[in-house]
Amino acid sequence: MKAYTYVSEGKFELTEKQKPVLMHERDAIVKITLASICSSDLHIKHGSVPRAVLGITIGHEMIGVVESVGDAVTHVKPGDRVTVNVETFCGECFFCKKGYVNNCTNENGGWALGCRIDGGQAEYVRVPFGLNKIPENVTDRQALLVGDVLATGYWAARISEITEEDTVLIIGAGPTGICTLLCVMLKKPQRIIMCEKDEDRLQFINEHYPEVLTVSPEECADFVQANSEHGG
């Protein structure tokens, strides 16, 4: 199969690899239908992720169709459309039970896919755990956001403990920033400020979310002070 591979620092290549097979009872083999690119993939390319293994297939944002499952997999079956979690997790270790799945102590937990084991920029991927069925009324393109981009925004909004009295500052108005914005809006804070340097992204926010305040990085500190209570 074709796989996009981390060959050396600064170099990715499309290579031929063997189709993955089930290795553990909780594994699933997924035929990839859509995958996206994360800034973290670029971090690997530029040598900024020491744990990344040379020769791995990159990619941790993908969806697909289940082809086969291990004996212990009960929540999905072959033929199911699924999203793949960026953070795979065992659900059994101390950190998983506390909800800190990124710190999963399993060798295939945390950020493993596309970093320490082969990821999803390929025709097939072996997923150690972390699949979610896609509802019939959700398209593939919509579901692609769930595995990382939207999940990141949701998690950020959740752990920030936002109340309706708050002013919320979101730094960056790219895809993840916009997903964060949508999740923050669910909390109905008093005011939302987005800091971004790209004029096109600022224009997009101003056009689609006119109630959101926008500011450049150079003016951010003073703007936040002027538009929030309690010293920002």
C-alpha positions in Angstrom: 0.0 0.0 0.0 1.0 3.6 -0.4 2.0 5.4 2.9 3.4 8.9 3.5 6.6 8.2 5.5 9.0 10.1 7.8 12.2 9.2 6.0 14.7 11.6 7.7 14.7 15.0 9.4 13.2 17.4 6.9 12.0 14.7 4.5 8.7 12.9 4.0 8.2 10.5 1.1 5.3 8.4 -0.4 6.6 4.9 0.0 5.3 1.3 -0.4 4.6 -0.6 2.8 2.9 -3.8 3.8 -0.8 -3.6 4.6 -1.1 -3.6 8.5 -2.4 -6.7 10.3 -4.0 -7.2 13.7 -1.4 -7.6 16.4 -3.4 -7.4 19.6 -7.0 -8.3 20.7 -8.0 -4.7 20.9 -6.7 -3.7 17.5 -8.7 -2.7 14.4 -7.7 -2.4 10.8 -9.3 0.7 9.1 -9.4 1.4 5.4 -8.7 5.2 5.2 -11.3 7.3 3.3 -10.1 10.8 4.4 -7.1 12.1 6.3 -5.9 15.6 7.0 -2.6 17.3 7.9 -1.8 18.7 11.3 0.9 21.2 12.3 2.3 18.4 14.5 3.1 16.5 11.3 5.2 19.5 10.3 6.8 19.5 13.7 7.9 15.9 13.1 9.3 16.9 9.7 11.4 19.7 11.2 12.8 17.5 13.9 10.9 19.1 16.8 9.3 15.8 18.1 12.1 13.7 19.7 9.8 10.7 20.2 8.9 10.5 16.5 10.3 7.3 15.0 12.1 7.4 11.6 10.2 5.2 9.1 6.8 5.7 10.6 3.8 6.6 8.5 2.7 10.0 9.6 -0.9 11.2 10.2 -3.2 11.2 13.2 -6.4 12.9 11.8 -8.3 10.4 9.7 -11.6 8.5 9.2 -12.3 5.3 7.4 -14.2 2.0 7.3 -13.4 -0.8 9.7 -12.1 -3.8 7.8 -11.3 -6.2 10.7 -11.2 -6.2 14.5 -9.5 -8.1 17.3 -11.3 -10.5 19.5 -11.7 -8.0 22.4 -13.3 -5.3 20.2 -17.1 -5.1 20.7 -18.1 -1.5 20.0 -17.3 -1.4 16.3 -17.5 -4.1 13.6 -16.3 -4.5 10.0 -18.2 -2.1 7.7 -18.6 0.6 10.3 -17.6 4.2 9.3 -15.4 5.5 12.1 -13.3 8.4 13.3 -9.9 7.7 14.8 -8.9 9.5 18.0 -5.6 11.5 17.8 -4.9 10.3 21.4 -5.3 6.5 21.6 -5.8 5.3 25.2 -6.2 2.1 27.0 -8.9 3.4 29.4 -7.4 1.3 32.3 -4.3 3.1 33.6 -4.2 5.7 36.3 -4.2 8.6 33.8 -6.9 7.3 31.6 -9.2 6.8 34.6 -8.6 10.4 35.6 -9.4 11.6 32.1 -5.8 12.5 31.1 -5.7 10.2 28.1 -2.8 12.0 26.5 -0.7 10.6 29.4 -1.8 7.0 28.9 1.0 4.7 30.0 0.2 2.0 27.4 3.0 1.7 24.8 0.4 2.5 22.1 -1.4 5.2 24.1 -1.1 9.0 24.0 0.1 10.4 20.8 1.2 7.2 19.2 -0.4 7.2 15.8 1.8 8.9 13.2 4.5 9.5 15.8 5.6 6.2 17.4 3.5 3.7 15.3 2.3 4.0 11.8 -0.5 6.6 11.3 -3.2 7.4 8.8 -1.6 9.1 5.8 -1.9 5.7 4.1 -4.4 3.4 2.6 -4.8 1.4 5.8 -4.0 1.9 9.4 -3.8 -0.4 12.5 -5.6 1.4 15.4 -4.7 0.0 18.9 -7.8 1.5 20.4 -9.9 4.7 20.0 -12.5 4.3 17.3 -15.9 6.1 17.3 -18.8 5.2 15.0 -19.9 8.0 12.7 -23.7 8.6 12.7 -25.4 8.2 9.4 -26.4 11.9 9.2 -22.8 13.0 9.5 -20.7 13.2 6.3 -17.1 12.0 6.0 -15.9 15.6 5.7 -17.7 16.7 8.8 -16.5 13.7 10.8 -12.9 14.3 9.8 -12.8 17.3 12.2 -13.8 15.2 15.2 -10.6 13.3 15.7 -8.3 16.2 16.5 -9.3 19.7 15.3 -12.7 20.0 16.9 -11.7 17.8 19.8 -8.9 20.1 20.6 -11.2 23.1 20.7 -13.8 21.3 22.8 -11.2 20.2 25.3 -9.7 23.7 25.6 -13.1 25.2 26.2 -14.0 22.5 28.7 -10.9 22.8 30.9 -11.0 26.6 30.9 -14.1 26.5 33.2 -15.7 29.4 31.3 -18.7 31.2 32.9 -21.1 33.8 31.5 -19.3 36.5 33.3 -16.0 35.9 31.5 -14.0 37.4 28.7 -12.3 34.7 26.7 -9.2 35.3 24.6 -8.5 32.8 21.8 -5.0 33.1 20.3 -5.0 32.0 16.6 -8.0 32.0 14.2 -7.0 29.0 12.0 -9.1 25.8 11.8 -8.4 24.8 15.4 -9.0 28.4 16.6 -12.4 28.5 14.9 -13.4 25.1 16.3 -12.3 26.5 19.7 -14.5 29.6 19.1 -17.5 27.5 18.3 -17.1 25.5 21.5 -16.4 28.6 23.6 -19.6 30.1 22.2 -21.6 27.2 23.7 -20.5 28.5 27.2 -22.0 32.0 26.4 -19.3 34.1 27.9 -19.8 37.9 28.2 -17.1 38.6 25.5 -14.8 36.7 23.1 -11.6 38.1 21.7 -9.7 36.4 18.9 -6.0 37.4 18.3 -4.7 36.7 14.8 -2.1 38.2 12.5 -3.4 36.9 9.2 -5.7 39.5 7.5 -7.8 36.8 5.6 -8.5 34.9 8.8 -9.5 38.2 10.6 -11.8 39.0 7.8 -13.4 35.6 8.0 -14.1 36.0 11.7 -15.4 39.5 11.3 -17.7 38.4 8.5 -19.1 35.2 10.0 -18.9 36.0 13.7 -19.4 39.8 13.9 -20.1 39.7 17.7 -16.5 38.4 18.3 -13.8 41.1 18.8 -10.6 40.7 16.8 -7.1 42.1 17.4 -3.6 41.7 16.1 -0.8 40.2 18.2 1.0 43.6 18.5 -2.1 45.3 20.0 -3.4 42.3 21.9 -2.2 43.1 25.5 -3.6 46.6 25.5 -6.8 45.5 23.7 -7.5 42.8 26.3 -6.9 45.3 29.1 -9.3 47.7 27.6 -12.0 45.1 26.9 -12.1 43.0 30.0 -12.7 43.4 33.7 -10.3 42.6 36.6 -7.1 43.5 34.8 -7.6 41.0 32.0 
